[in-house]
Amino acid sequence: MNTMDTSAQALQQFGFKAMAKQQKDIFDVVLGCQRNGMPDMSLTEIRDTYERLHGKRIDLNRVSARVSNLVAAHRLTRRQDTRLCSVSNRRVHPVYVPEQQVRLFV
């Protein structure tokens, strides 16, 4: 294995770790808000809460990608019904942590 291969591996590994941390942070945002009485969250609400809690900017497309990963893994569920987003005032299908996931983190 040469230096170029090792560097590419290290960069790829960092990307996976950063993505996994971001995914965990987004899950924690939704779980925390749900525990504080918010039944579900839109992507924009997640982004704004994430930015407020972590003190750094996150693009809405990154939030969308991480939420899609969490929905595919059954850690988040997307509501079938829509509601108005409290930030954008647009109709959205918000996400929430299903009950079996909430019990795992009690």
N, C-alpha and C positions, 0 to 999 in steps of 0.2 A: 504494500500500500504506500503510495507516495504522498507528499505533503498536500498536493492539490486535492486528493481524495479525502484526506483527513480533515482539511478545512471545510470542504463541502459537507461532510458528515456533521461536523460541529455546528455549522450554520443551520443545517436542516434540523438538528436536534434542538437547537435554541428556538427555532420557529414552532416546533411542536410543543415545547414547554411553555412558551409564551401564549400560544393559542389555548392550551389546557388551563392555564391560570386565568386567562380572560373568560373562558367558559365557566369556570368555577365562580369567579367574581360575579358574573351576570346571574348565575343560578342563585348565589347568595343574596343579590339585590332583590330578586323576585321573592325568594323565601322570606327575607326580612320584612319586606313590605306587606306580604301576605300575613305574617304573624302580627303585624301592627294594624291590621284591619282592612288592608287593601285587597279585595278579592281577586284581582287580576291586574295585568299591566300591559300597556301598548309598548311597541318598540321605542317610541319617542319618550315615553315615561321612564322606561328602563334606562335609556341613554342619559336622560337628565339626572336621574337618581345616581347612576354610576358616576357621572362626572362630579356631582356634588360630594359623594362619599369618598372618591378616590383622588379628587383634586386634579384630574387630568382628562383631556379630551378623548372621546372615542367616536369614530364615525358611525353613522346609523347603519351603513352597509355591514360593518363588523358586528354590530349588535344583531342584525338580521341573520348573519351567517352563524353566529354562536347560538342564537335562539333556535335556528333550524336544526343545528346539531343536537341541542338538548331535547327538542321535540322528537327527533328521530330516535334518540336514546330513551325515550319515554320518561325523561326527568321533568319535562314541562309538557303541558297539554294546551292546545289552541282551542279557544271557545268557538262553538259553531255560530252562536248569536253575536251580533255586533253591538257596539256602544260607541259613544263619542269619546275620543281621546281628550283628556284634560289639558293637553299641551297644544295639539294641532287642531282640535275641534273637528276632526274628520272621523268618519265611521271606521272602526277597526275591529279585527278579530283578536282580542287580547289573549295573553297566555297566563297560565297559573301553574303552581306546583300541585300535582295530584295528591290526594290524601295519603296514599301509601308511601310517597316520597317524603311528605311532611313528617310522618311517624318515624322515618329512619333518622331524621335529624333533630329529634326532640331530646 
